[in-house]
Amino acid sequence: MDESRDPPPTRRLSADEVAVLRLLAEGEAIGLVSRRLGLSERTVRRKVRNACAKLDCDSTIEAVVWAVRNQLF
């Protein structure tokens, strides 16, 4: 597959995935993120996993660092 035609990772992330990464970057725990966004903790974890997959990251921390370095928020 021609990767040059794929949209950049920032365009592939959903608004919820970005919101979750932003709150995690601010130091919020999964439980508080879920309450602030009105999502279950399971959904928040799934959004983190999806963001990691889209960004080709191996961990939540790596995804948060990527988002901060790329000025996603």
N, C-alpha and C positions, 0 to 999 in steps of 0.2 A: 504494500500500500504506500502511496506517495504521501509522506508525512508533511511535506511542504504545503499541502492543500488542507491539512487539518487546522481547525481554528486554534488560536493560542489557548493555553490552559485557563486563563482568566475568563475567557468567553464560554468555556465549557462548564465552569462552576455555576451552580444555581445560586440564587440570592440567599436561600437558607444555608447553603454550605459556606458561603462567604460570611454570613452573620454568625454562624457557629465558630468559624475560625477566628473571627474578630473578638468574640467574647472570650474564647480560650486564650488568645494573645493578651487580653487584659487581665488574665489570671483567674478567670471564673472557673469553678468546678463544673463538671458535667451536670450535676443536679441543679445548680443555679442557672446554667444555660438553658436547661429544659424548661424550668419555670419561667424564665424571662421571655423565651420564645413561644411558650405555650405548646411545647412538644414533649413527648415522653422521652425518658432517658435513653430508651432503646432506639428511638428515631434519631436523637442527637448522635449517638454512637454510629448509627448507619450513615448519617450525613458525613461524619468524619471519615469513615472508611471509604465512602464514595469520593470524597475530595482527595484523599490520599491516592486512590487508584487513578483518578484523572490527572493528578500532578506527578504521578510516578514516585510517590514518597513511601518510605517504609514505616513511618511512625507519625503520630499526631504532632509531636514536636517539630518534626521535619516539615510537615505541611504548614504549621503556623509560622515557622521561620521563613519558608518560601513565600508565604502570603505577605509577611512584613517586608521582606527584602524587595518584593515586587510591587510594593505600595498598593496592595489591594484595598486597604482601608486606611 
